[in-house]
Amino acid sequence: MTTRIGWKKTLAFSGYTDTFKQHRTNIAKVAGSTTSLTVFNRVQEEEAVHFLINLLDSPQDLFDHIKKEAGAVILKITYGYTAEAKGKDYLVDMAGQTMHEFSESTTPGKWPVDIMPFCE
């Protein structure tokens, strides 16, 4: 039995196979239901209020507030985690840093082994 994280990792990196199609269909059934959409809307509205409060407090940090709102919505919907309403949130920041590092590490040609396979 795969773990929850292992399943997501597997789905994210899998090809366009029958298993991938089945997972995508199952996710669409749950995420596209009326009940789920109601919950998602409520979460987005709550985080929009937090975004506006943070924006009023420090308008110069607009992009940081946008990143926090997006991260908070994703973490709430996916894991049920409620981010700090005001200021920074450790888990949201950590998720953003992880995404940045993942993006950097998967850039084609970034590492010598990509260019010189004999370095493996």
N, C-alpha and C positions, 0 to 999 in steps of 0.2 A: 504494500500500500504506500503510495507516495504521500509525502507531507504536503501541506497546503502551499508552502513556498515552493517546494519542488515541482508541484503541478503547474504553478504560474510560470516558473522558469521554463519548464518543458513546453508549455503552450506558447510562450513568447518566442522561443527559438525553433519551434517546429515548422516544418514545411507545410504546404497546402495539401494535407493528407485527409483521409476519411476521419481519422481521430480528431484532427484540428477542426474539421467541419462540424463534427458532433459536439465538441466543446463549445464552439461558437454558437451553435443553435441553442444549446442549453443556457448559455449566458444570456442570449437575446430573450429567451422565454422569461427568465427571472428579471433581468434589468429592464425589459420593455413592458412589464406588467403595470397596470394602473396603480396598484398599491406601491410598487417601487418608485414610480414617478412622483407620487405624492410625497413620499419620504425624501426623495432627492430634491424636490422643490423646496421643502421645508429646510433642509440642510443648507441649500444654496442661499435661501433668504436669510437665515441666521448668520451665515458667514459674510453675506453682503453687508449686514448691519455692522458686524465687527470690522470689516474693511473700511466702511465709511467713518466709523469712530476713530480708527487708527489713522486714516487719511486726514481727518480734522486735527488730530494731535501733531502729526508730522507730515505735512504735504510734500516735503522735499524727498521723502522715502517712498514715492509712488510705486516704483517697480518692486521694491521689497514687499510692499503691502499686497500687490497683485500676486506675487509668488506665494505669499503666505496664505492668501485666500484660496488660491487654486490647490495648494498642498493640503490645507485644512479640509476642504470639501472632499478631496480624494481619500484622505485618511479616515474621515468620518463615514463616508459611504462604504469604503472597502473594509475597514477594521473596526468601526465604531468608536474610534479615538476622537476625543474632543480636544481641540487645540486651545491654547490660552487665548482668551478674547483680546487682550491688549498686549502690545509688545511682541517680542519674539517668542517662538515656541521651539524647544529643543528638538523634538521629533520632526517637525516640519522642516527645520533647518537641516537636520541630518539627512532626511529624504532628498532634499534639493541638492545637497553636497554629493550624495551617492549617485544621483542621476547625472550630475555634471562629471564626476569621475568616470562613470560608466561610459558616457559619451566620449570622453577623452581617450579612454583605453581601447575603444572599439573603432577608432578612426583608422581606416585602411592606410597602410604604409607608415604608420606612426612609429612602429618598433622595428629595430634592425632585422628581427627574424622574419618580418613581412617581406623584406627586400632580399635577404640572404637566408634562404631556408636551411642552409647547412648549420646555422647557429642554434638550431633546435637542440 
